[in-house]
Amino acid sequence: MKNETKKEVIRIDAEDKILGRLATEIALVLQGKNNPDYAPNKEPNNVVIVSNVKKIKITGNKLENKTYFSHSGYIGNDKYTPMSKIFEKNPEDILRYAVNGMLPKNRLRARHMKRLKFD
């Protein structure tokens, strides 16, 4: 029988925390860098649950100036959505984009993102 570890649930309260600093903290936990048996090719059993995402702090003028890019694949069909519009509709998406950008661009990225949950 393999030596299996149980899932560790880590709860983070996002109230009054800065977006980027919180995203780096979450990315480190999702990769398992907080565990003593860290290996880059190993997927840890950490699950991160974030609550109060609506009360997160966004510094500077990012709400007005920052835009997110999406493209459907058709010629000339590129869309730029301001951060303020995404934040009103679903603030969890902004944190998800930030954490996604901070994870390494490899095959484990999608698995890491599946273990990010919101309350």
Secondary structure, DSSP 4 states (H G I P E B T S, - for coil): ---PPPPEEEEEE-TT-BHHHHHHHHHHHHHTTTSTT--TTPPP-EEEEEE-GGG-B--TTHHHH-EEEEE-SSTT-EEEEEHHHHHHH-HHHHHHHHHHHHS-SSTTHHHHHHTEEE-
